[in-house]
Amino acid sequence: MEKEEKEIKEEDIDEERRRRRRGGGDGEVKEIKNEEIEEEEIKEEIEKEIKERIKEEEKEIEKEIDEEIEEEEEIKEEIKEEIKEKIEKKIKKEEKEEEKEKKGDKRDRKGDKG
């Protein structure tokens, strides 16, 4: 019995809401305005939440970009070091060859004298 009464009350409440939405006097207008205000507040909250999520995503993307830039800089430095080492090795090799040539020239000169 109580269950039936609850169902009837719920149906009455639903019917009253429908009537107010359709235009049942001052009370209905106020309710519609309140609903519109609530909808607007919900929209604003959703927009605010979306903006916050976008900001968070932007921060995360910026962080990833910064990390990539840092990695690229490290790679550039490694490449510079490798190039520097190769140049130094080449210079040393050329210096050794020049020394050998000088020693060879001295030997040739000694050989010419003798």
N, CA, C and O atoms as a DFTB+ gen file, in Angstrom:
456 C
 N C O
     1  1       0.822      -1.184       0.000
     2  2       0.000       0.000       0.000
     3  2       0.872       1.256       0.000
     4  3       0.641       2.187      -0.771
     5  1       1.869       1.264       0.870
     6  2       2.763       2.411       0.928
     7  2       3.499       2.577      -0.394
     8  3       3.760       3.697      -0.834
     9  1       3.825       1.470      -1.014
    10  2       4.529       1.498      -2.287
    11  2       3.669       2.186      -3.344
    12  3       4.160       3.000      -4.125
    13  1       2.386       1.851      -3.358
    14  2       1.458       2.467      -4.313
    15  2       1.331       3.965      -4.046
    16  3       1.277       4.761      -4.984
    17  1       1.284       4.348      -2.780
    18  2       1.183       5.767      -2.429
    19  2       2.425       6.523      -2.894
    20  3       2.317       7.636      -3.407
    21  1       3.603       5.926      -2.717
    22  2       4.840       6.558      -3.165
    23  2       4.819       6.743      -4.675
    24  3       5.196       7.797      -5.186
    25  1       4.376       5.710      -5.384
    26  2       4.319       5.793      -6.846
    27  2       3.366       6.898      -7.284
    28  3       3.658       7.648      -8.215
    29  1       2.230       6.992      -6.610
    30  2       1.252       8.037      -6.944
    31  2       1.853       9.408      -6.671
    32  3       1.705      10.321      -7.484
    33  1       2.532       9.566      -5.531
    34  2       3.160      10.848      -5.207
    35  2       4.215      11.209      -6.247
    36  3       4.297      12.357      -6.683
    37  1       5.020      10.223      -6.642
    38  2       6.050      10.481      -7.654
    39  2       5.417      10.890      -8.980
    40  3       5.900      11.794      -9.660
    41  1       4.327      10.209      -9.336
    42  2       3.629      10.562     -10.572
    43  2       3.063      11.977     -10.482
    44  3       3.131      12.741     -11.445
    45  1       2.501      12.324      -9.318
    46  2       1.967      13.676      -9.122
    47  2       3.083      14.721      -9.240
    48  3       2.910      15.770      -9.861
    49  1       4.208      14.414      -8.640
    50  2       5.344      15.346      -8.705
    51  2       5.801      15.514     -10.147
    52  3       6.035      16.632     -10.604
    53  1       5.927      14.403     -10.861
    54  2       6.327      14.464     -12.271
    55  2       5.323      15.271     -13.088
    56  3       5.704      16.089     -13.926
    57  1       4.051      15.036     -12.837
    58  2       3.001      15.761     -13.569
    59  2       3.074      17.252     -13.264
    60  3       2.927      18.081     -14.162
    61  1       3.299      17.591     -12.004
    62  2       3.407      19.000     -11.612
    63  2       4.601      19.653     -12.313
    64  3       4.508      20.785     -12.788
    65  1       5.700      18.943     -12.371
    66  2       6.885      19.476     -13.068
    67  2       6.575      19.722     -14.542
    68  3       6.916      20.766     -15.097
    69  1       5.927      18.748     -15.159
    70  2       5.564      18.904     -16.579
    71  2       4.645      20.105     -16.776
    72  3       4.821      20.882     -17.714
    73  1       3.665      20.251     -15.886
    74  2       2.722      21.361     -15.984
    75  2       3.454      22.695     -15.855
    76  3       3.185      23.636     -16.601
    77  1       4.379      22.764     -14.904
    78  2       5.118      24.011     -14.700
    79  2       5.990      24.335     -15.909
    80  3       6.148      25.497     -16.284
    81  1       6.537      23.320     -16.495
    82  2       7.374      23.556     -17.677
    83  2       6.541      24.083     -18.837
    84  3       7.018      24.890     -19.635
    85  1       5.317      23.634     -18.926
    86  2       4.442      24.065     -20.023
    87  2       3.882      25.454     -19.801
    88  3       3.352      26.057     -20.735
    89  1       3.985      25.971     -18.611
    90  2       3.487      27.324     -18.366
    91  2       2.288      27.337     -17.459
    92  3       1.173      27.602     -17.907
    93  1       2.493      27.062     -16.225
    94  2       1.377      27.023     -15.293
    95  2       1.394      28.174     -14.317
    96  3       1.085      27.967     -13.143
    97  1       1.733      29.357     -14.730
    98  2       1.662      30.519     -13.840
    99  2       3.030      30.987     -13.387
   100  3       4.060      30.558     -13.908
   101  1       3.019      31.899     -12.382
   102  2       4.245      32.506     -11.869
   103  2       5.229      31.467     -11.340
   104  3       6.428      31.548     -11.609
   105  1       4.733      30.517     -10.605
   106  2       5.595      29.474     -10.043
   107  2       6.350      28.750     -11.138
   108  3       7.524      28.409     -10.996
   109  1       5.659      28.528     -12.214
   110  2       6.280      27.820     -13.335
   111  2       7.378      28.664     -13.971
   112  3       8.445      28.145     -14.302
   113  1       7.129      29.946     -14.142
   114  2       8.118      30.844     -14.745
   115  2       9.374      30.883     -13.879
   116  3      10.493      30.816     -14.387
   117  1       9.175      30.992     -12.559
   118  2      10.317      31.015     -11.649
   119  2      11.113      29.719     -11.749
   120  3      12.343      29.733     -11.757
   121  1      10.392      28.591     -11.826
   122  2      11.072      27.300     -11.911
   123  2      11.859      27.194     -13.212
   124  3      12.987      26.702     -13.229
   125  1      11.259      27.656     -14.289
   126  2      11.952      27.621     -15.579
   127  2      13.207      28.483     -15.517
   128  3      14.266      28.080     -15.998
   129  1      13.086      29.672     -14.924
   130  2      14.255      30.546     -14.796
   131  2      15.327      29.880     -13.937
   132  3      16.514      29.938     -14.257
   133  1      14.898      29.248     -12.844
   134  2      15.853      28.546     -11.985
   135  2      16.550      27.423     -12.748
   136  3      17.759      27.230     -12.621
   137  1      15.779      26.690     -13.537
   138  2      16.362      25.614     -14.335
   139  2      17.348      26.175     -15.348
   140  3      18.418      25.605     -15.564
   141  1      16.984      27.301     -15.971
   142  2      17.887      27.925     -16.938
   143  2      19.166      28.382     -16.247
   144  3      20.264      28.224     -16.782
   145  1      19.013      28.946     -15.057
   146  2      20.187      29.390     -14.293
   147  2      21.063      28.187     -13.942
   148  3      22.285      28.240     -14.076
   149  1      20.426      27.105     -13.493
   150  2      21.176      25.893     -13.154
   151  2      21.904      25.355     -14.379
   152  3      23.068      24.967     -14.292
   153  1      21.220      25.331     -15.519
   154  2      21.839      24.853     -16.755
   155  2      23.039      25.725     -17.121
   156  3      24.084      25.218     -17.528
   157  1      22.880      27.025     -16.973
   158  2      23.970      27.959     -17.289
   159  2      25.152      27.726     -16.345
   160  3      26.307      27.735     -16.772
   161  1      24.852      27.519     -15.057
   162  2      25.918      27.255     -14.088
   163  2      26.642      25.959     -14.423
   164  3      27.866      25.878     -14.320
   165  1      25.887      24.954     -14.822
   166  2      26.487      23.670     -15.206
   167  2      27.384      23.860     -16.426
   168  3      28.500      23.342     -16.475
   169  1      26.882      24.611     -17.412
   170  2      27.686      24.877     -18.612
   171  2      28.982      25.580     -18.240
   172  3      30.053      25.229     -18.737
   173  1      28.881      26.577     -17.362
   174  2      30.070      27.323     -16.939
   175  2      31.061      26.414     -16.221
   176  3      32.270      26.515     -16.430
   177  1      30.542      25.522     -15.370
   178  2      31.409      24.589     -14.659
   179  2      32.116      23.664     -15.630
   180  3      33.312      23.404     -15.502
   181  1      31.362      23.170     -16.603
   182  2      31.941      22.276     -17.612
   183  2      33.019      23.008     -18.400
   184  3      34.102      22.468     -18.623
   185  1      32.727      24.232     -18.821
   186  2      33.707      25.020     -19.567
   187  2      34.959      25.255     -18.723
   188  3      36.079      25.163     -19.225
   189  1      34.764      25.558     -17.449
   190  2      35.891      25.790     -16.546
   191  2      36.738      24.521     -16.431
   192  3      37.967      24.575     -16.478
   193  1      36.067      23.391     -16.281
   194  2      36.764      22.116     -16.163
   195  2      37.537      21.799     -17.442
   196  3      38.670      21.320     -17.394
   197  1      36.910      22.074     -18.579
   198  2      37.574      21.840     -19.866
   199  2      38.820      22.714     -19.976
   200  3      39.877      22.240     -20.390
   201  1      38.698      23.982     -19.606
   202  2      39.851      24.895     -19.664
   203  2      40.976      24.404     -18.764
   204  3      42.146      24.463     -19.142
   205  1      40.630      23.919     -17.575
   206  2      41.642      23.410     -16.651
   207  2      42.346      22.196     -17.244
   208  3      43.568      22.071     -17.157
   209  1      41.566      21.303     -17.847
   210  2      42.159      20.113     -18.468
   211  2      43.082      20.507     -19.617
   212  3      44.159      19.936     -19.790
   213  1      42.641      21.495     -20.400
   214  2      43.462      21.970     -21.515
   215  2      44.775      22.536     -20.982
   216  3      45.839      22.262     -21.538
   217  1      44.708      23.324     -19.908
   218  2      45.926      23.888     -19.314
   219  2      46.862      22.776     -18.846
   220  3      48.072      22.842     -19.058
   221  1      46.289      21.755     -18.209
   222  2      47.100      20.639     -17.737
   223  2      47.762      19.931     -18.911
   224  3      48.944      19.592     -18.851
   225  1      46.997      19.708     -19.981
   226  2      47.538      19.066     -21.176
   227  2      48.651      19.914     -21.778
   228  3      49.689      19.389     -22.181
   229  1      48.433      21.227     -21.837
   230  2      49.451      22.123     -22.387
   231  2      50.729      22.051     -21.558
   232  3      51.829      22.014     -22.109
   233  1      50.584      22.033     -20.239
   234  2      51.755      21.935     -19.369
   235  2      52.495      20.625     -19.624
   236  3      53.723      20.605     -19.693
   237  1      51.751      19.544     -19.762
   238  2      52.359      18.235     -20.003
   239  2      53.088      18.227     -21.348
   240  3      54.192      17.696     -21.464
   241  1      52.459      18.819     -22.353
   242  2      53.079      18.887     -23.679
   243  2      54.346      19.738     -23.621
   244  3      55.372      19.366     -24.191
   245  1      54.277      20.870     -22.939
   246  2      55.457      21.732     -22.794
   247  2      56.588      20.983     -22.094
   248  3      57.754      21.109     -22.467
   249  1      56.234      20.212     -21.087
   250  2      57.236      19.436     -20.359
   251  2      57.895      18.421     -21.294
   252  3      59.116      18.270     -21.291
   253  1      57.085      17.729     -22.092
   254  2      57.613      16.752     -23.036
   255  2      58.514      17.427     -24.066
   256  3      59.575      16.905     -24.408
   257  1      58.088      18.586     -24.557
   258  2      58.888      19.324     -25.537
   259  2      60.225      19.729     -24.919
   260  3      61.271      19.586     -25.551
   261  1      60.192      20.231     -23.693
   262  2      61.423      20.623     -23.006
   263  2      62.369      19.427     -22.859
   264  3      63.579      19.559     -23.043
   265  1      61.810      18.266     -22.526
   266  2      62.628      17.062     -22.383
   267  2      63.251      16.680     -23.724
   268  3      64.423      16.308     -23.783
   269  1      62.467      16.771     -24.801
   270  2      62.987      16.450     -26.128
   271  2      64.097      17.421     -26.523
   272  3      65.119      17.013     -27.074
   273  1      63.892      18.694     -26.240
   274  2      64.910      19.704     -26.560
   275  2      66.190      19.401     -25.780
   276  3      67.292      19.487     -26.322
   277  1      66.034      19.052     -24.525
   278  2      67.196      18.734     -23.694
   279  2      67.944      17.524     -24.260
   280  3      69.173      17.525     -24.320
   281  1      67.205      16.497     -24.673
   282  2      67.822      15.315     -25.270
   283  2      68.564      15.682     -26.553
   284  3      69.676      15.209     -26.788
   285  1      67.949      16.525     -27.378
   286  2      68.586      16.950     -28.619
   287  2      69.872      17.714     -28.333
   288  3      70.873      17.535     -29.026
   289  1      69.845      18.561     -27.316
   290  2      71.042      19.316     -26.947
   291  2      72.151      18.366     -26.490
   292  3      73.320      18.561     -26.825
   293  1      71.782      17.350     -25.732
   294  2      72.770      16.373     -25.279
   295  2      73.369      15.633     -26.469
   296  3      74.577      15.405     -26.522
   297  1      72.521      15.262     -27.421
   298  2      72.996      14.578     -28.624
   299  2      73.942      15.488     -29.406
   300  3      74.987      15.038     -29.876
   301  1      73.583      16.753     -29.547
   302  2      74.452      17.710     -30.243
   303  2      75.815      17.787     -29.566
   304  3      76.849      17.789     -30.234
   305  1      75.812      17.850     -28.248
   306  2      77.067      17.929     -27.504
   307  2      77.901      16.670     -27.722
   308  3      79.117      16.750     -27.894
   309  1      77.246      15.510     -27.715
   310  2      77.959      14.256     -27.955
   311  2      78.577      14.254     -29.349
   312  3      79.727      13.849     -29.523
   313  1      77.823      14.701     -30.329
   314  2      78.325      14.759     -31.703
   315  2      79.509      15.717     -31.791
   316  3      80.512      15.408     -32.433
   317  1      79.396      16.870     -31.152
   318  2      80.506      17.831     -31.143
   319  2      81.762      17.199     -30.549
   320  3      82.862      17.361     -31.077
   321  1      81.581      16.475     -29.442
   322  2      82.722      15.822     -28.796
   323  2      83.342      14.781     -29.721
   324  3      84.565      14.695     -29.830
   325  1      82.503      13.990     -30.385
   326  2      83.012      12.975     -31.310
   327  2      83.794      13.628     -32.445
   328  3      84.879      13.166     -32.799
   329  1      83.255      14.687     -33.010
   330  2      83.927      15.401     -34.097
   331  2      85.256      15.963     -33.599
   332  3      86.278      15.864     -34.278
   333  1      85.229      16.544     -32.423
   334  2      86.446      17.116     -31.835
   335  2      87.511      16.032     -31.662
   336  3      88.679      16.243     -31.988
   337  1      87.100      14.872     -31.148
   338  2      88.037      13.767     -30.951
   339  2      88.610      13.292     -32.283
   340  3      89.808      13.031     -32.382
   341  1      87.768      13.179     -33.301
   342  2      88.236      12.741     -34.616
   343  2      89.229      13.737     -35.199
   344  3      90.247      13.352     -35.773
   345  1      88.922      15.020     -35.045
   346  2      89.826      16.060     -35.549
   347  2      91.163      15.985     -34.814
   348  3      92.224      16.073     -35.432
   349  1      91.103      15.823     -33.504
   350  2      92.338      15.725     -32.719
   351  2      93.158      14.514     -33.147
   352  3      94.379      14.610     -33.269
   353  1      92.505      13.374     -33.376
   354  2      93.216      12.176     -33.831
   355  2      93.860      12.418     -35.192
   356  3      95.004      12.030     -35.430
   357  1      93.119      13.055     -36.066
   358  2      93.635      13.333     -37.408
   359  2      94.846      14.266     -37.331
   360  3      95.844      14.057     -38.021
   361  1      94.752      15.282     -36.497
   362  2      95.864      16.225     -36.325
   363  2      97.088      15.488     -35.782
   364  3      98.199      15.701     -36.267
   365  1      96.900      14.628     -34.788
   366  2      98.014      13.868     -34.216
   367  2      98.641      12.967     -35.277
   368  3      99.863      12.853     -35.376
   369  1      97.781      12.335     -36.062
   370  2      98.274      11.453     -37.124
   371  2      99.110      12.251     -38.123
   372  3     100.190      11.817     -38.525
   373  1      98.605      13.414     -38.518
   374  2      99.334      14.263     -39.457
   375  2     100.652      14.736     -38.847
   376  3     101.669      14.792     -39.538
   377  1     100.640      15.073     -37.570
   378  2     101.870      15.500     -36.895
   379  2     102.893      14.373     -36.878
   380  3     104.081      14.608     -37.100
   381  1     102.432      13.140     -36.615
   382  2     103.340      11.988     -36.613
   383  2     103.938      11.784     -38.003
   384  3     105.131      11.517     -38.142
   385  1     103.100      11.911     -39.025
   386  2     103.588      11.748     -40.393
   387  2     104.614      12.827     -40.733
   388  3     105.618      12.543     -41.385
   389  1     104.371      14.049     -40.299
   390  2     105.319      15.139     -40.535
   391  2     106.642      14.852     -39.837
   392  3     107.713      15.101     -40.392
   393  1     106.561      14.322     -38.608
   394  2     107.781      13.986     -37.873
   395  2     108.552      12.895     -38.600
   396  3     109.777      12.958     -38.701
   397  1     107.836      11.895     -39.105
   398  2     108.488      10.817     -39.846
   399  2     109.176      11.374     -41.087
   400  3     110.300      10.991     -41.411
   401  1     108.493      12.278     -41.773
   402  2     109.070      12.880     -42.971
   403  2     110.321      13.675     -42.614
   404  3     111.321      13.609     -43.330
   405  1     110.274      14.420     -41.520
   406  2     111.439      15.204     -41.091
   407  2     112.606      14.278     -40.763
   408  3     113.745      14.544     -41.147
   409  1     112.318      13.196     -40.054
   410  2     113.363      12.235     -39.707
   411  2     113.922      11.604     -40.974
   412  3     115.128      11.392     -41.098
   413  1     113.033      11.309     -41.907
   414  2     113.472      10.732     -43.181
   415  2     114.347      11.703     -43.941
   416  3     115.341      11.291     -44.540
   417  1     114.008      12.978     -43.934
   418  2     114.808      13.999     -44.608
   419  2     116.186      14.083     -43.963
   420  3     117.192      14.192     -44.665
   421  1     116.242      14.033     -42.638
   422  2     117.521      14.109     -41.933
   423  2     118.384      12.910     -42.302
   424  3     119.587      13.058     -42.514
   425  1     117.796      11.744     -42.381
   426  2     118.533      10.534     -42.735
   427  2     119.070      10.647     -44.157
   428  3     120.209      10.284     -44.450
   429  1     118.196      11.172     -45.038
   430  2     118.631      11.336     -46.424
   431  2     119.816      12.289     -46.484
   432  3     120.767      12.047     -47.227
   433  1     119.772      13.340     -45.729
   434  2     120.853      14.328     -45.725
   435  2     122.140      13.703     -45.172
   436  3     123.237      13.928     -45.683
   437  1     121.963      12.912     -44.111
   438  2     123.126      12.247     -43.536
   439  2     123.700      11.268     -44.549
   440  3     124.915      11.134     -44.694
   441  1     122.803      10.593     -45.240
   442  2     123.242       9.635     -46.250
   443  2     123.972      10.320     -47.389
   444  3     124.927       9.761     -47.928
   445  1     123.545      11.527     -47.770
   446  2     124.182      12.285     -48.842
   447  2     125.582      12.719     -48.416
   448  3     126.501      12.734     -49.235
   449  1     125.750      13.067     -47.161
   450  2     127.032      13.541     -46.654
   451  2     128.039      12.394     -46.612
   452  3     129.219      12.569     -46.915
   453  1     127.550      11.236     -46.234
   454  2     128.420      10.114     -45.998
   455  2     128.888       9.489     -47.202
   456  3     129.641       8.516     -47.139
